[in-house]
């Protein structure tokens, strides 16, 4: 029997995790699956055929240690998914600049090496907006993400500067459509379309994650969504086992918010066929890579 490790974090009590839905299908295909904390330095990854990065949702707090873990897996005999080079590319949201250079529509963004109040104030005029979003380039689960009016920025400047603490940041206009229409996520396994969901924030919030009260359900994607997702996949530097492509409908059309290639929730709970699709894609990807050795 082949062995697969799902890389996770040590404490998941405050999170919604759906990866267990995949395990019965992997078992049917002759695979044993274990959950392994990426913090466990004693794990021998040579014991596994495949290691899949899943719910490592604290990695942004320990970026160097996490990358070291990924490199350790890459150096083992296990097949790391997604591929190391692809995850390294996806580690910082600077990848969005690469996508834009390849003709993929993204939200207009200012890139700054650190938070400086005067430069951030200029963003309101640059974007001709009354609200902006500030977030670190390395982040997950909307950690340290701020939605701010001009007054909010003045009031919270010291707190923001302290929390971001010399981190490189990105600044965008707040897109009100996230409140009216929500955020769309399209899921692809081994570059094949799986399902689409729409995520809407709780009343009074702007974050769409379940942990922040966001609500979500499946939808049929529009032709524009599928086209943008296809363009995005083609612009990736390597093929992926899994990709979550997040987008918004803006006044200029659909635009990419993020492409999640490291540890995205794949919302297997919302599409009953998706866990089986993922299991089959994982096995096919492994068999294909084994043939090329």
Backbone as JSON, one array per atom type, in Angstrom:
{
  "sequence": "XXXXXXXXXXXXXXXXXXXXXXXXXXXXXXXXXXXXXXXXXXXXXXXXXXXXXXXXXXXXXXXXXXXXXXXXXXXXXXXXXXXXXXXXXXXXXXXXXXXXXXXXXXXXXXXXXXXXXXXXXXXXXXXXXXXXXXXXXXXXXXXXXXXXXXXXXXXXXXXXXXXXXXXXXXXXXXXXXXXXXXXXXXXXXXXXXXXXXXXXXXXXXXXXXXXXXXXXXXXXXXXXXXXXXXXXXXXXXXXXXXXXXXXXXXXXXXXXXXXXXXXXXXXXXXXXXXXXXXXXXXXXXXXXXXXXX",
  "N": [[0.86, -1.2, 0.0], [0.57, 2.21, -0.86], [1.83, 5.22, 0.7], [0.68, 8.26, 2.0], [1.26, 11.49, 3.23], [-0.48, 14.04, 4.85], [0.37, 17.24, 5.26], [0.21, 19.26, 8.08], [-0.78, 21.54, 10.74], [-0.05, 21.86, 14.27], [-2.18, 22.52, 16.02], [-5.51, 22.65, 15.41], [-7.98, 23.34, 16.31], [-9.45, 25.7, 16.14], [-10.12, 26.0, 13.54], [-11.68, 25.26, 10.33], [-11.55, 22.21, 8.85], [-11.36, 20.05, 6.1], [-10.1, 17.92, 4.95], [-10.21, 15.24, 5.68], [-12.27, 14.14, 4.27], [-11.24, 13.26, 1.9], [-9.77, 11.02, 2.41], [-11.1, 8.38, 2.54], [-11.43, 7.83, -0.2], [-8.82, 7.79, -1.14], [-7.98, 5.56, 0.28], [-9.51, 3.57, -0.97], [-8.22, 3.53, -3.36], [-5.91, 2.33, -2.71], [-4.2, 3.58, -0.9], [-2.62, 4.63, 2.09], [-3.2, 7.11, 4.51], [-1.75, 9.66, 6.46], [-1.82, 12.21, 8.98], [0.52, 14.73, 9.43], [2.33, 16.89, 11.46], [3.92, 19.82, 10.41], [5.71, 20.91, 12.07], [6.98, 18.87, 13.37], [10.05, 17.78, 13.79], [11.16, 15.32, 13.74], [10.06, 13.65, 11.89], [10.33, 11.18, 9.41], [10.48, 11.59, 6.19], [11.05, 9.93, 4.15], [9.56, 7.73, 4.56], [7.24, 8.02, 3.21], [5.34, 8.07, 0.18], [4.14, 10.22, -1.05], [3.91, 13.6, -0.05], [1.6, 15.9, 0.89], [0.99, 19.26, 1.09], [-1.19, 20.68, 3.3], [-3.18, 21.78, 5.71], [-1.46, 23.85, 6.87], [-1.61, 26.26, 8.46], [-0.32, 28.1, 10.05], [2.04, 28.83, 9.01], [2.96, 31.3, 8.07], [3.84, 32.66, 10.26], [6.22, 31.54, 10.84], [8.17, 31.66, 8.64], [10.8, 31.01, 7.64], [11.4, 28.59, 8.95], [9.34, 27.02, 7.97], [9.88, 26.93, 5.2], [12.28, 25.57, 5.35], [11.39, 23.1, 6.23], [9.9, 22.29, 3.98], [11.97, 22.07, 2.14], [13.38, 19.99, 3.26], [11.58, 17.9, 2.88], [11.53, 17.88, 0.1], [14.11, 17.0, -0.37], [13.95, 14.41, 0.41], [12.81, 11.04, -0.39], [10.19, 11.27, -0.95], [7.39, 12.43, -2.89], [6.75, 15.74, -3.25], [3.94, 17.78, -2.95], [2.07, 20.71, -3.35], [4.6, 21.22, -5.97], [7.91, 22.14, -4.83], [9.24, 24.42, -6.0], [7.07, 25.77, -7.09], [5.56, 26.42, -4.83], [7.4, 28.04, -3.51], [7.46, 30.19, -5.26], [4.88, 31.08, -4.87], [4.9, 31.93, -2.31], [5.24, 34.6, -1.43], [3.11, 37.39, -2.03], [4.06, 38.76, -4.15], [4.01, 37.29, -6.43], [1.76, 37.99, -7.79], [2.46, 40.16, -9.29], [3.99, 38.99, -11.25], [2.01, 37.53, -12.56], [0.47, 39.63, -13.57], [2.29, 40.75, -15.37], [2.21, 38.79, -17.23], [-0.14, 39.18, -18.48], [-2.43, 38.66, -17.0], [-5.34, 39.69, -15.38], [-5.25, 41.59, -12.46], [-6.09, 43.0, -9.22], [-5.59, 46.52, -9.07], [-2.57, 47.54, -7.58], [-0.42, 48.82, -5.03], [2.94, 48.41, -4.24], [4.88, 48.08, -1.44], [7.86, 48.31, 0.52], [7.73, 48.5, 3.25], [5.49, 49.6, 5.88], [4.7, 52.91, 5.61], [3.41, 55.82, 6.76], [2.91, 58.27, 5.29], [3.22, 57.49, 2.61], [1.21, 55.6, 2.44], [-1.06, 57.12, 2.85], [-1.19, 58.44, 0.44], [-2.31, 56.57, -1.21], [-5.09, 56.73, -1.23], [-5.68, 58.87, -2.92], [-4.36, 58.0, -5.22], [-5.83, 55.72, -5.98], [-8.29, 56.84, -6.09], [-10.3, 56.5, -4.08], [-12.35, 55.89, -1.14], [-11.75, 54.04, 0.72], [-9.23, 51.75, 1.7], [-7.26, 48.7, 1.38], [-4.86, 47.12, 3.34], [-2.29, 44.77, 3.45], [0.04, 42.2, 4.5], [2.66, 40.93, 2.37], [3.34, 38.31, 2.74], [1.17, 36.19, 4.05], [-1.69, 34.62, 5.64], [-5.07, 33.47, 5.91], [-6.21, 35.98, 6.17], [-4.73, 37.35, 8.06], [-3.5, 40.17, 9.83], [-4.62, 41.96, 8.06], [-6.03, 44.93, 6.87], [-8.87, 46.97, 6.57], [-9.49, 50.22, 5.69], [-10.6, 53.55, 6.26], [-9.76, 56.99, 5.54], [-9.76, 58.34, 7.98], [-9.63, 56.14, 9.73], [-7.07, 55.21, 9.15], [-5.39, 57.24, 10.12], [-6.04, 57.05, 12.82], [-5.29, 54.45, 13.52], [-2.66, 54.16, 12.84], [-0.25, 53.85, 14.38], [-0.66, 51.35, 15.59], [-0.89, 49.68, 13.33], [1.64, 50.02, 12.18], [3.18, 48.87, 14.19], [2.26, 46.2, 14.21], [2.7, 45.28, 11.6], [5.41, 45.64, 11.42], [7.91, 46.18, 9.9], [7.37, 44.53, 7.74], [7.08, 43.7, 4.28], [4.54, 45.13, 2.27], [1.29, 45.26, 0.65], [-0.94, 47.46, -1.02], [-4.28, 48.19, -1.71], [-7.23, 49.43, -3.37], [-10.33, 49.25, -1.64], [-12.6, 46.92, -2.74], [-15.89, 47.26, -3.2], [-17.59, 45.38, -4.19], [-17.06, 42.97, -3.01], [-18.65, 42.89, -0.83], [-21.21, 43.12, -1.91], [-21.43, 41.15, -3.94], [-19.62, 39.15, -3.3], [-16.71, 36.97, -3.04], [-15.12, 34.98, -5.45], [-14.13, 31.6, -5.83], [-12.32, 29.36, -7.72], [-11.62, 25.96, -8.27], [-9.0, 23.76, -9.07], [-7.76, 20.6, -9.92], [-4.87, 18.94, -10.65], [-4.76, 20.55, -12.88], [-7.28, 20.3, -13.94], [-10.62, 21.39, -14.04], [-12.59, 21.58, -11.1], [-14.6, 22.61, -9.08], [-16.62, 25.48, -8.08], [-16.94, 28.12, -5.75], [-18.77, 30.7, -4.03], [-17.92, 33.22, -1.77], [-19.05, 35.03, 0.94], [-18.78, 37.83, 3.1], [-19.47, 38.1, 6.67], [-22.09, 40.15, 8.05], [-21.06, 43.44, 8.51], [-18.41, 42.86, 8.36], [-15.48, 42.31, 6.29], [-13.95, 40.22, 5.57], [-13.82, 37.02, 4.15], [-13.39, 34.47, 5.07], [-14.28, 31.39, 6.75], [-13.57, 31.29, 9.43], [-13.86, 33.89, 10.16], [-16.52, 34.3, 10.08], [-17.56, 34.19, 7.53], [-19.8, 33.27, 4.85], [-20.59, 30.64, 2.54], [-21.19, 29.03, -0.65], [-21.7, 26.67, -3.35], [-21.46, 27.5, -6.84], [-22.29, 27.85, -10.34], [-19.7, 28.59, -12.49], [-19.11, 31.6, -14.39], [-18.53, 32.2, -17.92], [-16.56, 34.14, -18.16], [-15.22, 33.95, -15.71], [-14.12, 31.35, -15.91], [-12.45, 31.68, -18.11], [-10.58, 33.56, -17.16], [-9.47, 32.08, -15.07], [-8.3, 29.99, -16.51], [-6.37, 31.4, -17.99], [-4.79, 32.2, -15.86], [-3.83, 29.75, -14.81], [-2.24, 28.95, -16.95], [-0.23, 30.79, -16.73], [1.24, 30.06, -14.55], [4.37, 29.05, -13.11], [4.93, 26.33, -12.91], [3.22, 23.15, -13.21], [0.41, 22.28, -11.16], [-0.75, 20.24, -8.39], [-2.97, 21.0, -6.99], [-4.97, 23.93, -7.12], [-6.26, 26.96, -6.03], [-8.13, 29.51, -7.22], [-8.74, 32.74, -6.66], [-11.05, 35.35, -7.16], [-12.51, 38.57, -8.01], [-15.42, 40.39, -9.04], [-15.1, 43.3, -10.68], [-15.44, 46.85, -11.51], [-14.1, 46.92, -13.85], [-14.24, 44.4, -14.79], [-13.66, 40.82, -14.25], [-11.14, 40.09, -11.83], [-8.07, 38.85, -10.57], [-7.61, 38.02, -7.17], [-6.11, 36.4, -5.44], [-3.92, 33.58, -5.89], [-3.99, 30.52, -4.65], [-1.65, 28.26, -3.7], [-0.31, 26.88, -1.81], [-1.43, 26.2, 0.89], [-4.3, 26.1, 0.64], [-7.7, 26.0, 1.79], [-9.75, 23.6, 0.35], [-12.4, 23.2, 0.3], [-13.9, 20.74, 0.29], [-16.22, 19.94, 1.45], [-18.31, 21.27, 0.28], [-18.73, 20.45, -2.3], [-19.77, 17.42, -3.28], [-18.49, 15.6, -4.96], [-15.92, 16.42, -5.21], [-13.9, 15.49, -3.29], [-13.29, 12.88, -4.21], [-12.41, 13.47, -6.79], [-10.07, 14.86, -6.18], [-8.54, 12.87, -4.9], [-8.15, 11.03, -6.99], [-6.74, 12.66, -8.77], [-4.4, 13.11, -7.32], [-3.28, 10.52, -7.16], [-2.95, 9.94, -9.89], [-1.17, 11.96, -10.59], [1.04, 11.22, -9.07], [1.63, 8.69, -10.15], [2.28, 9.45, -12.73], [4.57, 11.03, -12.29], [6.27, 9.07, -11.22], [6.72, 7.45, -13.4], [8.37, 9.02, -14.87], [10.76, 9.04, -13.6]],
  "CA": [[0.0, 0.0, 0.0], [1.29, 3.48, -0.89], [1.62, 6.06, 1.87], [0.57, 9.7, 1.75], [1.19, 12.34, 4.42], [-1.07, 15.36, 4.74], [1.12, 18.13, 6.14], [-0.75, 20.1, 8.78], [-0.21, 22.23, 11.88], [-0.28, 21.09, 15.49], [-3.43, 22.85, 16.68], [-6.48, 23.05, 14.4], [-9.29, 23.41, 16.95], [-10.16, 26.93, 15.79], [-10.22, 26.07, 12.08], [-12.52, 24.3, 9.64], [-10.68, 21.37, 8.03], [-12.2, 19.07, 5.4], [-9.26, 16.98, 4.22], [-10.57, 13.86, 6.0], [-13.23, 13.66, 3.27], [-10.49, 12.66, 0.79], [-9.07, 9.8, 2.83], [-11.73, 7.13, 2.1], [-11.2, 7.6, -1.63], [-7.43, 7.35, -1.27], [-7.93, 4.17, 0.77], [-10.06, 2.72, -2.03], [-7.22, 3.47, -4.42], [-4.75, 1.61, -2.2], [-3.29, 4.51, -0.23], [-2.76, 4.95, 3.51], [-2.99, 8.55, 4.7], [-1.46, 10.13, 7.82], [-1.65, 13.65, 9.22], [1.83, 14.99, 10.02], [2.6, 18.31, 11.73], [5.15, 20.28, 9.78], [6.62, 21.29, 13.16], [7.63, 17.67, 13.9], [11.36, 17.68, 13.13], [11.6, 13.92, 13.75], [9.4, 12.88, 10.83], [11.16, 10.67, 8.32], [9.63, 11.7, 5.01], [11.33, 8.79, 3.27], [8.54, 6.71, 4.82], [6.04, 8.34, 2.44], [5.46, 8.2, -1.28], [3.71, 11.58, -1.37], [3.58, 14.52, 1.04], [0.75, 16.97, 0.35], [0.85, 20.38, 2.03], [-2.6, 20.97, 3.46], [-3.63, 22.82, 6.65], [-0.3, 24.43, 7.58], [-2.1, 27.63, 8.46], [0.48, 28.99, 10.88], [3.37, 28.92, 8.41], [3.39, 32.68, 7.85], [4.49, 33.13, 11.47], [7.54, 30.92, 10.89], [8.44, 31.44, 7.22], [12.07, 30.34, 7.38], [11.28, 27.21, 9.41], [8.44, 26.31, 7.05], [10.62, 26.66, 3.97], [13.26, 24.52, 5.66], [10.63, 21.84, 6.25], [9.59, 21.94, 2.59], [13.22, 21.65, 1.5], [13.69, 18.67, 3.81], [10.72, 16.95, 2.18], [12.0, 17.83, -1.29], [15.36, 16.22, -0.39], [13.63, 13.02, 0.72], [12.33, 10.27, -1.54], [8.76, 11.55, -1.13], [6.96, 13.39, -3.9], [6.14, 16.88, -2.57], [2.88, 18.46, -3.69], [2.52, 21.13, -4.66], [6.07, 21.22, -6.11], [8.6, 23.14, -4.02], [9.47, 25.67, -6.74], [5.8, 26.46, -7.25], [5.2, 26.99, -3.54], [8.32, 29.16, -3.26], [6.97, 31.29, -6.1], [3.6, 31.51, -4.32], [5.09, 32.24, -0.9], [4.96, 36.02, -1.27], [2.13, 37.83, -3.01], [4.73, 39.34, -5.31], [3.68, 36.49, -7.61], [0.71, 38.68, -8.53], [3.11, 41.02, -10.28], [4.35, 38.11, -12.37], [0.78, 37.24, -13.31], [0.11, 40.85, -14.31], [3.22, 40.87, -16.49], [1.82, 37.78, -18.21], [-1.44, 39.53, -19.06], [-3.54, 38.26, -16.14], [-5.92, 40.85, -14.69], [-5.25, 41.58, -11.01], [-6.52, 44.28, -8.66], [-4.52, 47.52, -9.02], [-1.86, 47.36, -6.31], [0.82, 49.51, -4.72], [3.84, 47.5, -3.54], [5.76, 48.86, -0.56], [8.77, 47.48, 1.31], [7.27, 48.54, 4.63], [4.43, 50.57, 6.1], [5.07, 54.31, 5.86], [2.11, 56.5, 6.79], [2.75, 59.26, 4.22], [3.02, 56.77, 1.35], [-0.08, 54.93, 2.49], [-2.07, 58.15, 2.67], [-1.27, 58.76, -0.98], [-3.06, 55.54, -1.91], [-6.49, 57.17, -1.4], [-5.73, 59.69, -4.13], [-3.93, 57.17, -6.36], [-6.92, 54.83, -6.37], [-9.55, 57.6, -6.1], [-11.18, 55.69, -3.26], [-12.48, 56.33, 0.25], [-11.32, 52.95, 1.59], [-8.14, 50.94, 1.16], [-6.89, 47.47, 2.05], [-3.42, 46.91, 3.54], [-1.99, 43.43, 3.96], [1.42, 41.76, 4.26], [2.82, 40.1, 1.18], [3.33, 36.93, 3.22], [0.1, 36.11, 5.05], [-2.71, 33.6, 5.41], [-6.28, 33.6, 6.73], [-6.47, 37.42, 6.34], [-4.0, 37.87, 9.22], [-2.91, 41.51, 9.71], [-5.22, 42.65, 6.91], [-6.79, 46.07, 7.35], [-9.74, 47.78, 5.7], [-9.33, 51.5, 6.35], [-10.91, 54.87, 5.72], [-8.7, 57.96, 5.84], [-9.78, 58.56, 9.43], [-9.13, 54.91, 10.36], [-5.62, 55.13, 8.97], [-4.76, 58.16, 11.08], [-6.29, 56.57, 14.18], [-4.66, 53.15, 13.77], [-1.33, 54.13, 12.22], [0.77, 53.28, 15.28], [-0.95, 49.92, 15.75], [-0.55, 49.02, 12.07], [3.09, 50.02, 12.06], [3.71, 47.91, 15.16], [1.9, 44.82, 13.83], [3.36, 44.9, 10.35], [6.79, 45.48, 11.9], [8.91, 46.11, 8.82], [7.01, 43.58, 6.69], [6.7, 44.27, 2.99], [3.09, 45.15, 2.22], [0.59, 45.64, -0.57], [-2.06, 48.36, -0.75], [-5.27, 48.17, -2.79], [-8.54, 50.03, -3.08], [-11.31, 48.27, -1.2], [-13.61, 46.66, -3.76], [-17.17, 47.09, -2.51], [-18.3, 44.21, -4.71], [-16.88, 41.83, -2.13], [-19.81, 42.92, 0.05], [-22.45, 42.96, -2.68], [-21.45, 39.9, -4.71], [-18.77, 38.14, -2.7], [-15.45, 36.58, -3.66], [-15.27, 33.7, -6.13], [-12.97, 30.69, -5.81], [-12.39, 28.24, -8.65], [-10.69, 24.94, -7.83], [-8.46, 22.91, -10.13], [-6.92, 19.5, -9.47], [-4.06, 18.52, -11.79], [-5.13, 21.48, -13.97], [-8.64, 20.04, -14.39], [-11.61, 22.11, -13.25], [-13.36, 20.78, -10.15], [-15.82, 23.27, -8.61], [-16.55, 26.92, -7.8], [-17.77, 28.61, -4.65], [-18.8, 32.13, -3.75], [-17.75, 33.46, -0.34], [-19.52, 36.37, 1.31], [-18.45, 38.13, 4.5], [-20.54, 38.34, 7.62], [-22.52, 41.54, 8.12], [-20.16, 44.27, 9.28], [-17.02, 42.45, 8.15], [-15.12, 42.25, 4.87], [-13.18, 39.0, 5.39], [-14.76, 35.98, 3.72], [-13.04, 33.16, 5.63], [-15.23, 30.84, 7.72], [-13.12, 31.64, 10.78], [-14.31, 35.26, 10.43], [-17.97, 34.35, 9.92], [-17.98, 34.19, 6.14], [-20.73, 32.24, 4.37], [-20.22, 30.22, 1.19], [-21.91, 27.94, -1.3], [-21.23, 26.41, -4.71], [-22.16, 28.14, -7.95], [-21.76, 27.56, -11.67], [-18.88, 29.74, -12.88], [-19.4, 32.23, -15.68], [-17.49, 32.01, -18.95], [-15.48, 35.08, -17.86], [-14.45, 33.36, -14.6], [-13.36, 30.21, -16.42], [-11.39, 32.18, -18.99], [-9.53, 34.16, -16.32], [-8.81, 30.98, -14.36], [-7.47, 29.29, -17.49], [-5.22, 32.28, -18.24], [-3.96, 32.17, -14.65], [-3.14, 28.45, -14.76], [-1.2, 28.94, -17.99], [0.85, 31.7, -16.33], [1.99, 29.5, -13.43], [5.69, 28.57, -13.55], [4.9, 24.87, -12.96], [1.89, 22.57, -13.03], [0.08, 22.07, -9.75], [-1.74, 19.22, -8.04], [-4.17, 21.73, -6.6], [-4.9, 25.39, -7.22], [-7.48, 27.71, -5.76], [-7.99, 30.79, -7.89], [-9.71, 33.66, -6.07], [-11.26, 36.52, -8.01], [-13.62, 39.48, -7.75], [-16.0, 41.1, -10.17], [-14.87, 44.73, -10.47], [-16.01, 47.7, -12.55], [-13.35, 46.66, -15.08], [-14.36, 42.98, -15.09], [-13.1, 39.92, -13.26], [-9.72, 40.3, -11.52], [-7.52, 37.91, -9.6], [-7.21, 38.5, -5.85], [-5.01, 35.54, -5.02], [-3.85, 32.2, -6.38], [-3.55, 29.77, -3.47], [-0.96, 27.06, -4.15], [0.43, 26.28, -0.7], [-2.25, 25.53, 1.9], [-5.67, 26.58, 0.61], [-8.85, 25.11, 2.0], [-10.31, 23.23, -0.95], [-13.85, 23.14, 0.52], [-14.44, 19.45, -0.14], [-17.55, 19.79, 2.04], [-19.33, 21.95, -0.51], [-18.95, 19.72, -3.56], [-19.63, 16.03, -2.85], [-17.64, 14.82, -5.86], [-14.55, 16.97, -5.21], [-12.89, 14.67, -2.61], [-12.88, 11.79, -5.1], [-11.61, 14.07, -7.87], [-8.75, 15.17, -5.65], [-7.83, 11.61, -4.67], [-7.74, 10.48, -8.29], [-5.71, 13.54, -9.33], [-3.18, 12.87, -6.56], [-2.72, 9.23, -7.57], [-2.52, 10.07, -11.28], [0.02, 12.81, -10.6], [2.14, 10.41, -8.53], [1.98, 7.65, -11.13], [2.93, 10.12, -13.85], [5.93, 11.41, -11.89], [7.05, 7.86, -11.03], [7.11, 6.95, -14.71], [9.4, 9.9, -15.43], [12.02, 8.91, -12.86]],
  "C": [[0.89, 1.25, 0.0], [0.93, 4.32, 0.33], [1.65, 7.54, 1.48], [0.48, 10.44, 3.08], [0.51, 13.65, 4.05], [-0.36, 16.25, 5.75], [0.16, 19.14, 6.75], [-0.03, 20.9, 9.86], [-0.64, 21.49, 13.14], [-1.66, 21.32, 16.09], [-4.42, 23.41, 15.65], [-7.88, 23.23, 14.99], [-10.11, 24.62, 16.51], [-10.38, 27.07, 14.28], [-11.19, 25.02, 11.55], [-11.63, 23.53, 8.66], [-11.51, 20.25, 7.41], [-11.39, 17.99, 4.68], [-9.59, 15.52, 4.52], [-11.55, 13.28, 4.98], [-12.53, 12.97, 2.1], [-10.0, 11.26, 1.14], [-9.77, 8.49, 2.43], [-11.48, 6.81, 0.63], [-9.75, 7.2, -1.9], [-7.27, 5.9, -0.79], [-8.44, 3.2, -0.28], [-9.07, 2.53, -3.16], [-5.91, 2.83, -3.95], [-3.73, 2.48, -1.49], [-3.65, 4.64, 1.24], [-2.41, 6.42, 3.7], [-2.79, 8.88, 6.17], [-1.43, 11.64, 7.84], [-0.34, 13.85, 9.96], [1.99, 16.49, 10.24], [3.92, 18.71, 11.09], [6.17, 20.72, 10.84], [7.4, 20.09, 13.7], [8.95, 17.43, 13.16], [11.85, 16.24, 13.06], [10.95, 13.07, 12.67], [10.4, 12.45, 9.77], [10.29, 10.62, 7.06], [9.95, 10.62, 3.98], [10.32, 7.67, 3.47], [7.3, 6.89, 3.95], [6.34, 8.44, 0.95], [5.13, 9.63, -1.71], [3.49, 12.35, -0.08], [2.82, 15.69, 0.42], [0.61, 18.05, 1.42], [-0.63, 20.74, 2.1], [-2.85, 22.09, 4.46], [-2.48, 23.34, 7.51], [-0.54, 25.93, 7.79], [-1.41, 28.55, 9.45], [1.85, 29.27, 10.25], [3.88, 30.34, 8.27], [4.06, 33.27, 9.09], [5.92, 32.59, 11.6], [8.03, 30.64, 9.46], [9.72, 30.68, 6.94], [12.01, 28.87, 7.79], [10.4, 26.4, 8.46], [9.15, 25.97, 5.74], [11.68, 25.58, 4.19], [12.59, 23.15, 5.69], [10.34, 21.38, 4.83], [10.85, 21.43, 1.87], [13.65, 20.27, 1.99], [12.85, 17.6, 3.11], [11.19, 16.77, 0.74], [13.26, 16.97, -1.4], [15.13, 14.75, -0.08], [13.19, 12.29, -0.54], [10.86, 10.52, -1.82], [8.54, 12.56, -2.25], [6.22, 14.51, -3.19], [5.14, 17.57, -3.47], [2.24, 19.53, -2.82], [4.05, 21.13, -4.73], [6.71, 22.38, -5.34], [8.76, 24.46, -4.75], [8.18, 26.47, -6.91], [5.37, 27.11, -5.94], [6.12, 28.15, -3.18], [7.88, 30.39, -4.05], [5.71, 31.91, -5.49], [3.71, 32.05, -2.89], [4.79, 33.7, -0.58], [4.0, 36.46, -2.37], [2.74, 38.65, -4.14], [4.43, 38.55, -6.58], [2.59, 37.16, -8.44], [1.29, 39.61, -9.58], [3.54, 40.21, -11.49], [3.13, 37.81, -13.22], [0.38, 38.44, -14.16], [1.0, 41.03, -15.53], [2.91, 39.86, -17.59], [0.39, 37.98, -18.72], [-2.65, 39.11, -18.25], [-4.04, 39.47, -15.36], [-5.88, 40.65, -13.18], [-5.8, 42.91, -10.51], [-5.35, 45.26, -8.69], [-3.9, 47.56, -7.63], [-0.64, 48.26, -6.22], [1.67, 48.57, -3.87], [4.83, 48.33, -2.74], [6.61, 47.92, 0.3], [8.42, 47.46, 2.79], [6.17, 49.59, 4.75], [5.02, 51.93, 6.44], [3.79, 55.12, 5.72], [1.92, 57.43, 5.6], [2.49, 58.58, 2.88], [1.65, 56.09, 1.31], [-1.22, 55.92, 2.31], [-2.27, 58.49, 1.19], [-2.13, 57.77, -1.76], [-4.52, 55.95, -2.15], [-6.65, 57.99, -2.67], [-5.36, 58.86, -5.36], [-5.08, 56.33, -6.89], [-8.27, 55.55, -6.47], [-10.63, 56.84, -5.33], [-11.29, 56.26, -1.86], [-12.11, 55.23, 1.24], [-10.2, 52.16, 0.9], [-7.98, 49.66, 1.97], [-5.37, 47.43, 2.16], [-3.22, 45.49, 4.04], [-0.53, 43.08, 3.68], [1.49, 40.93, 2.99], [2.91, 38.63, 1.52], [2.3, 36.86, 4.33], [-0.83, 34.98, 4.68], [-3.89, 33.92, 6.32], [-6.6, 35.06, 7.06], [-5.8, 38.0, 7.58], [-3.38, 39.23, 8.89], [-3.38, 42.23, 8.45], [-6.16, 43.74, 7.42], [-7.64, 46.68, 6.23], [-9.87, 49.13, 6.38], [-9.92, 52.66, 5.55], [-9.72, 55.78, 6.05], [-8.61, 58.21, 7.34], [-9.23, 57.35, 10.18], [-7.61, 54.85, 10.3], [-4.89, 56.03, 9.96], [-4.88, 57.61, 12.51], [-5.45, 55.33, 14.51], [-3.22, 53.07, 13.28], [-0.27, 53.48, 13.12], [0.58, 51.78, 15.46], [-0.56, 49.15, 14.5], [0.96, 48.92, 11.91], [3.72, 48.99, 12.99], [3.45, 46.47, 14.71], [2.6, 44.38, 12.55], [4.88, 44.83, 10.52], [7.8, 45.22, 10.79], [8.59, 45.08, 7.74], [6.74, 44.32, 5.39], [5.18, 44.12, 2.84], [2.59, 45.44, 0.81], [-0.63, 46.46, -0.19], [-2.98, 48.35, -1.97], [-6.48, 48.99, -2.39], [-9.47, 48.92, -2.6], [-12.39, 48.15, -2.26], [-14.94, 46.34, -3.08], [-17.95, 45.89, -3.01], [-18.11, 42.97, -3.84], [-18.03, 41.75, -1.13], [-21.09, 42.6, -0.7], [-22.54, 41.59, -3.35], [-20.65, 38.78, -4.06], [-17.51, 37.9, -3.51], [-15.62, 35.18, -4.25], [-13.97, 32.89, -6.06], [-13.24, 29.54, -6.76], [-11.28, 27.25, -8.3], [-10.3, 24.02, -8.99], [-7.57, 21.85, -9.5], [-6.21, 18.91, -10.68], [-4.5, 19.26, -13.05], [-6.52, 21.22, -14.54], [-9.63, 20.73, -13.46], [-12.38, 21.16, -12.33], [-14.67, 21.47, -9.76], [-15.55, 24.74, -8.32], [-17.43, 27.24, -6.61], [-17.75, 30.13, -4.65], [-18.75, 32.28, -2.24], [-18.17, 34.9, -0.05], [-19.22, 36.62, 2.78], [-19.68, 38.27, 5.37], [-20.88, 39.83, 7.63], [-21.58, 42.32, 9.03], [-18.7, 43.92, 9.13], [-16.74, 42.49, 6.66], [-14.34, 40.99, 4.55], [-14.14, 37.84, 5.13], [-14.48, 34.61, 4.32], [-14.07, 32.72, 6.67], [-14.88, 31.25, 9.14], [-13.54, 33.05, 11.17], [-15.81, 35.42, 10.18], [-18.47, 34.37, 8.5], [-18.9, 33.03, 5.8], [-20.4, 31.9, 2.93], [-21.09, 29.11, 0.68], [-21.41, 27.8, -2.73], [-22.08, 27.16, -5.72], [-21.6, 27.57, -9.25], [-20.95, 28.78, -12.12], [-19.32, 30.31, -14.23], [-18.26, 31.94, -16.66], [-16.3, 32.93, -18.67], [-14.6, 34.55, -16.73], [-13.56, 32.23, -15.11], [-12.21, 30.65, -17.31], [-10.25, 32.77, -18.17], [-8.77, 33.08, -15.56], [-7.86, 30.23, -15.29], [-6.21, 30.1, -17.81], [-4.24, 32.23, -17.06], [-3.18, 30.87, -14.57], [-2.0, 28.4, -15.78], [0.0, 29.81, -17.6], [1.67, 31.16, -15.16], [3.32, 28.94, -13.92], [5.8, 27.05, -13.62], [3.47, 24.39, -12.82], [1.66, 22.25, -11.55], [-0.84, 20.87, -9.58], [-3.05, 19.9, -7.7], [-3.92, 23.22, -6.74], [-6.26, 25.95, -6.89], [-7.28, 29.11, -6.3], [-9.12, 31.71, -7.42], [-9.82, 34.91, -6.92], [-12.48, 37.32, -7.56], [-14.15, 40.05, -9.05], [-15.89, 42.6, -9.89], [-15.53, 45.52, -11.59], [-15.32, 47.49, -13.89], [-13.43, 45.18, -15.5], [-13.74, 42.13, -14.0], [-11.61, 40.17, -13.08], [-9.3, 39.32, -10.44], [-7.2, 38.63, -8.28], [-5.98, 37.73, -5.38], [-5.07, 34.24, -5.8], [-3.22, 31.4, -5.25], [-2.98, 28.42, -3.89], [-0.18, 26.37, -3.02], [-0.51, 25.51, 0.23], [-3.71, 25.97, 1.84], [-6.67, 25.54, 1.11], [-9.46, 24.85, 0.63], [-11.82, 22.97, -0.86], [-14.48, 21.88, -0.08], [-15.86, 19.25, 0.38], [-18.65, 20.36, 1.18], [-19.63, 21.29, -1.84], [-18.72, 18.24, -3.28], [-18.73, 15.18, -3.72], [-16.17, 15.24, -5.76], [-13.54, 16.12, -4.43], [-12.39, 13.51, -3.48], [-12.03, 12.32, -6.25], [-10.19, 14.32, -7.39], [-7.93, 13.9, -5.46], [-7.32, 11.03, -5.98], [-6.63, 11.34, -8.92], [-4.38, 13.3, -8.63], [-2.5, 11.58, -7.03], [-2.2, 9.3, -9.0], [-1.25, 10.9, -11.37], [1.24, 12.02, -10.11], [2.58, 9.37, -9.55], [2.69, 8.26, -12.33], [4.37, 10.5, -13.5], [6.82, 10.2, -11.71], [7.53, 7.31, -12.35], [8.27, 7.75, -15.3], [10.73, 9.82, -14.69], [13.02, 8.03, -13.61]]
}
